[in-house]
Amino acid sequence: PELGTALIVLSNDDLLRYNYQPGDTEGLVNYGLSIRGIRMAAFIVERPDIVKLSLRSKGALPVNEFLTRHFNGGGHGNAAGGHAKEPLASVVERFLREVPAFLSAHPA
């Protein structure tokens, strides 16, 4: 909450355990923005060969710039996607490490 960020992470094991079907996670990232005080929502999901990130934001918070800079991504100011080839835990750690500076550079 101190970062105004909601984070949802699903591992490949989670997807297998709950019999994931394509489309099951569609739009999941948007739920985070419905929480009071949240200005950025992130969904990070592990696939067999890649980790995918999906970000959404409110206002003038350019999540496309964040993903372009740190996670091979792009998109629009308030909706963007990216990816990484490192392990899920490393991606989440890097995301959490980079977010504070990004948010500081774009105050509400």
C-alpha positions as CSV (number, residue, x, y, z in Angstrom):
1,P,0.0,0.0,0.0
2,E,2.8,2.5,0.7
3,L,3.7,2.3,-3.1
4,G,0.1,2.6,-4.2
5,T,0.6,-0.6,-6.2
6,A,-1.3,-3.9,-6.4
7,L,0.7,-7.0,-7.4
8,I,-0.7,-10.3,-8.5
9,V,1.8,-13.1,-9.2
10,L,1.0,-16.6,-10.5
11,S,3.6,-19.3,-11.0
12,N,3.4,-22.0,-13.7
13,D,2.7,-24.4,-10.8
14,D,-0.3,-22.3,-9.8
15,L,-1.6,-22.4,-13.3
16,L,-1.2,-26.2,-13.5
17,R,-2.6,-26.8,-10.0
18,Y,-5.8,-24.9,-10.9
19,N,-6.2,-26.3,-14.4
20,Y,-5.6,-23.0,-16.1
21,Q,-7.3,-22.5,-19.5
22,P,-6.4,-19.8,-22.0
23,G,-8.4,-16.7,-21.1
24,D,-8.8,-17.5,-17.4
25,T,-6.5,-14.6,-16.4
26,E,-7.8,-12.1,-19.0
27,G,-8.4,-8.8,-17.3
28,L,-7.1,-9.9,-13.9
29,V,-4.7,-7.0,-13.8
30,N,-7.5,-4.5,-13.9
31,Y,-8.9,-5.7,-10.5
32,G,-6.0,-4.0,-8.7
33,L,-7.0,-0.6,-9.9
34,S,-10.4,-0.9,-8.1
35,I,-8.6,-0.8,-4.7
36,R,-8.7,2.5,-3.0
37,G,-5.3,4.2,-3.0
38,I,-3.9,2.0,-5.8
39,R,-2.5,3.9,-8.9
40,M,-0.7,1.0,-10.5
41,A,-1.7,-2.7,-10.8
42,A,0.7,-5.4,-11.9
43,F,0.1,-9.0,-13.0
44,I,3.2,-11.2,-13.3
45,V,2.7,-14.7,-14.7
46,E,5.2,-17.5,-15.2
47,R,4.9,-19.4,-18.4
48,P,7.0,-22.5,-19.3
49,D,9.6,-20.4,-21.2
50,I,9.0,-16.8,-20.2
51,V,7.6,-14.5,-17.5
52,K,5.0,-12.0,-18.7
53,L,4.1,-8.8,-17.0
54,S,1.0,-6.7,-17.5
55,L,0.6,-3.2,-16.0
56,R,-2.3,-0.8,-15.7
57,S,-2.2,2.6,-14.1
58,K,-4.4,5.6,-13.3
59,G,-3.7,9.2,-14.3
60,A,-0.4,10.3,-15.8
61,L,1.6,7.3,-14.6
62,P,3.3,6.0,-17.8
63,V,3.6,2.2,-17.2
64,N,4.7,1.7,-20.8
65,E,7.9,3.6,-20.0
66,F,8.6,1.4,-16.9
67,L,8.2,-1.8,-18.9
68,T,10.2,-0.5,-21.9
69,R,13.1,0.4,-19.6
70,H,13.1,-2.7,-17.4
71,F,11.2,-5.6,-19.0
72,N,11.4,-5.6,-22.8
73,G,7.9,-4.1,-23.1
74,G,5.8,-1.3,-24.3
75,G,2.2,-0.3,-24.9
76,H,0.2,2.8,-23.8
77,G,0.7,5.1,-20.9
78,N,-2.0,3.4,-18.8
79,A,-1.8,-0.2,-20.2
80,A,1.4,-2.0,-21.1
81,G,3.0,-5.4,-21.2
82,G,6.5,-6.8,-21.0
83,H,8.4,-10.0,-20.5
84,A,11.6,-11.5,-19.0
85,K,13.5,-14.8,-19.4
86,E,14.8,-15.0,-15.9
87,P,13.1,-17.0,-13.1
88,L,9.8,-15.7,-11.7
89,A,11.3,-14.9,-8.2
90,S,14.0,-12.8,-9.9
91,V,11.4,-10.9,-12.0
92,V,9.3,-10.1,-9.0
93,E,12.4,-9.0,-7.0
94,R,13.5,-6.8,-9.8
95,F,10.0,-5.3,-10.3
96,L,9.8,-4.5,-6.5
97,R,13.3,-3.0,-6.6
98,E,12.6,-0.7,-9.5
99,V,9.1,0.4,-8.7
100,P,9.9,2.9,-5.9
101,A,12.2,5.1,-8.1
102,F,9.7,5.0,-11.0
103,L,6.9,6.1,-8.7
104,S,9.0,8.8,-7.2
105,A,9.8,10.1,-10.7
106,H,6.0,10.3,-11.4
107,P,4.3,11.7,-8.3
108,A,0.5,11.6,-8.1
